[in-house]
Amino acid sequence: MPVEIEMRARYDKETHDRLTARLEREATDLGRDDKLIYFYVLPDKLLKVTDNTAAGSAKITLKHSKIGQGAAFPETEFPIAREDVAAAVTVLNALGFEPHMHQAYNQRHNYRFRGVDIAVKWSEAWGHHAEFEVLLDDTASDTAREEAVIRVTTAAQELGVTLMSEQELADFTAAFESAEQARKDQQMPFEEIEPQT
């Protein structure tokens, strides 16, 4: 099971524009990667069904941790056909996960900078943000994991981006989950989020 060393940053439009311009000049452009994601926030895990609208692919992912519980995310994922996304969501909802489901459209562009994969993103819930990630083999030593954390933080510092602390991530996701629960309690229909134009 691969392990992601992943950290996040949220920022304003000005920082987004500056970061993107720098990455366009100095990073390897890995391309656009827009996604429609159905995600299930469980007490200690994150389960996702992802329709990668840019790549024309889909997958199911289980992160064996959740945002705000450390930078290391062991994950299991497998591809599915795009036409099976709706069926996968139906199955997970029927298994009792529906109360935990949220839906989000992510505009995303991927880069590689100094050995770190960086996804520059926008979504309704997060606004402008980025994920900084190094993927390790599941047998990676503690030293390799620590070195990956250093590589991520160094890349973010060089790019002038402030990474969120674990507490900031936990507080942000807790506020999001609380707002989503309040919305569900009011029984407002959850409308499919359309791409930002």
N, C-alpha and C positions, 0 to 999 in steps of 0.2 A: 504494500500500500504506500504510494508516494506521500511525501510530507511537504506541504507548502509552508515556507516561511513568508508570511504575508503581513504587511502593515498598510495602513490607510491614512489618507489625508483628505480633509475637506478645505475648500478655499473659494474665493470669489472669482468672478469672471476675469478680472484683470490678471490674477495669478494664473488662471487657466490659459489665457492667451500668451502670457510670458513663458509658461512651462511648455506649451505646445510648440511655440516658435523655437525654443531651445532644442527640444527633442527633434524637431524637423531638421535642424542643422547638424546635430551631433550624435543622434541615436540611429539605430537600425529601425526602419519603419516596417512593422509587421502587419500593417493594414487595419482596415475598419473591421469591427467585430460586434456590431449591434445585436442585442439579444432581448427577447421577451422571456421573462423568468417567472415561474410559479414557484415560490419558495415557502417552505414550512419551517417556522421557527419553533423548534422543540426545546425542552428545558436544557439539554446539554449537547444538542446536535443541530445541524442545519441540513435540510433535505431540499433538493431543487430539481425541477424539470425545466430544462433550458431549450428554447427554440432559437437557435442562432440564425437570425434572419439574414445576416450579412453573408454567412458561409453556406447557408442552405443545409445545415445539419442540426442534430438535436442530441441531447443526452440527459441522463439522470445522474445526479451527484449527491453523495452523502458525505458531509464534512463531519468528522468525529469530534468536533468541538464547535463552539459558536463565537461570533464576534464579541470581543471583550473578555475572552477567556484565554489569552495568550496569543503569541504570534505564530505558533506552530499548528498547522491544520492538517492532520492526517485525513486523507480523503479516498473514497472509493467512487469510481464513476464508470459508466458504460454508455456507449452510443445507442440511440434508438432512431428509427426513421422519423422524419419530421411529421409525417402523416399520423404517427402514433402519439404525438404530444397530448392531444385531447384525451385519448384513451388512458395514458399514463396518469394524467391529472384526475380523471374519473376514478381510476383504481385507488389512488392514494387517498382521495376524498372518501371513498366508500370504506376504506380501512380505518377511518376515524380521524384522519389528519386535517379534514376540512376546516375546523375551527382555528387551526394554526397557519392557514394558507394566506399568503399575500401575493400580489401580482405586480410586476414592475417592468417597464420598458427601459433598457439601458442603452444610451448612445455610448459607443466605446471605440477607442482607437488604441492599438497596441504598439509598443516600442520596446526595444532592448537597449539599455544604457549601462555600461560598465558591468555587464553580466547580470543585470537585474531586469526582469520583465516588468514593464510599467503599463498599466491600462489607464488611460485618461478617459474619464467617464462623466456622464450626466444622467441623473435620474430624478424623478419627481421628489422622492423622499430625501435623497442625499444631496441634490443640487450638483454643483461641480465638485468632483472628487477624483482621487486616483488610488489605485492599488499598486503597491510595490511588492514584487514577489520573486523568490528564488525557490525552485522546485528541487527537492532532494530525494534520494532513494530512501526507502524506509529503514535501511540499515545504517544510515548516516549517524556518525558519532555525535556526542554532545558538543565536541569541539567544532565539527562541521556545521552544526546548527548555530552555534554562537558566531562562527565566522560569517554565516549567511545573514544573520541579524546585523552584524557590523557592515556587511556589503550593502544591505538595504538602507541602513541609516546614513551611511556615507554618501550613497547616491542621492538620497533625498536632500541632504545638506548641500551637496554640490549644486543641486538644481534649485535651491532656495525654497524648498517645500517643508513645512512643519508637519511631522507625522503625529497622528493622534495617539495619546496615551491609552493604555488599556482601560483606565477609568473613564476617559472621555468616550471611548467606543462603547463601553458598557452603559453609560448614561444616555448616549444618543440612541442606542438600540432599544433601551428600556422605554424611553420617551416615545419612540416610533411605535413600539408594540402596544403601549398604553393608548395612544391616539387611535391606532387601528382597532383595538378592542372597543373603545368608545364609539367609533363609527359603526362597528358591527352591532353593538348593543342598540343603536338607534335604528337598526335594520335598513340602513341606506344601501341601495344597490351599489356593488363594486363595479364601476365601469372599466372596461378594458382601456388601458392607457395607450394612447397613440403616440407615435414618434413626434418629438418637438421639431417644428419646421423653422 
